[in-house]
């Protein structure tokens, strides 16, 4: 708060005081009081008014300066009221009480939203588990019909994607980080996609995946499966190859997933992890643009790193970097 702005705000009071001082001086002259006494009284009155203004300005400036400073320093602005002391002047008290009420109202609103999100998440998870039962039954019934099995697998993958989207957006404790065998996770992914791999004559290779990795097995299996599903979806017409390779580095295990499919255009590549981004390939296939977005979000929560490189019409290569115990990245968790 600048002094000039404060004086402008108090202009009406200053004008009233000046009028009062003129009337007082004229009144004293009318009483034929000596000039020296008149000067003393008017000077004393004027100085008293200045002291009152100065004291009021200083305490208000201290409060508002502290208010603006703390507001600028806080990342979570809604915590502002908890960082302030209640002021002693009336305007400040009113502002403080208003901010306190707003803060309480916001906390109640956030609490209600969080509760509804959690209820929605629980409902979706329950619904997904209910859907899986008839899907499993249909799979058993049609175990000899490869085309139907492939369509059922796609439905199951889409249902699972919904589950992980809900878990990713609304929860932080649905995963357990511990050591898992990477080879077992990759084998599970291969089994899930075996019908598509055989039917489409895709050469599927697994190289050097016998490593222990710090991760959540179900989440990592979903991530790898989603990438493999994309590789199958955008495979080349003939001589298709998908390769999963493990490699040990100084501070991490790197899982590389390569395919020689359609690839991703240079213009689309920087945005493939964006939510609902489909790109040229996705628009042709009516994709949702959620697959790679979810992979990125889940990797961030697990403390992994995911990278992608590609050349249109030649290949796509995805690296998942899983840090070792001493280098485990917890920043985004």
Secondary structure as GFF3:
##gff-version 3
##sequence-region A 1 333
A	DSSP	alpha_helix	3	9	.	.	.	ID=ss1
A	DSSP	alpha_helix	11	30	.	.	.	ID=ss2
A	DSSP	alpha_helix	35	73	.	.	.	ID=ss3
A	DSSP	three_ten_helix	77	83	.	.	.	ID=ss4
A	DSSP	alpha_helix	90	141	.	.	.	ID=ss5
A	DSSP	alpha_helix	146	170	.	.	.	ID=ss6
A	DSSP	beta_strand	178	181	.	.	.	ID=ss7
A	DSSP	alpha_helix	182	192	.	.	.	ID=ss8
A	DSSP	alpha_helix	194	199	.	.	.	ID=ss9
A	DSSP	beta_strand	203	207	.	.	.	ID=ss10
A	DSSP	beta_strand	212	215	.	.	.	ID=ss11
A	DSSP	alpha_helix	217	233	.	.	.	ID=ss12
A	DSSP	beta_strand	241	248	.	.	.	ID=ss13
A	DSSP	beta_strand	252	259	.	.	.	ID=ss14
A	DSSP	alpha_helix	266	269	.	.	.	ID=ss15
A	DSSP	alpha_helix	279	285	.	.	.	ID=ss16
A	DSSP	alpha_helix	291	302	.	.	.	ID=ss17
A	DSSP	beta_strand	305	311	.	.	.	ID=ss18
A	DSSP	beta_strand	315	323	.	.	.	ID=ss19
A	DSSP	three_ten_helix	325	327	.	.	.	ID=ss20
###
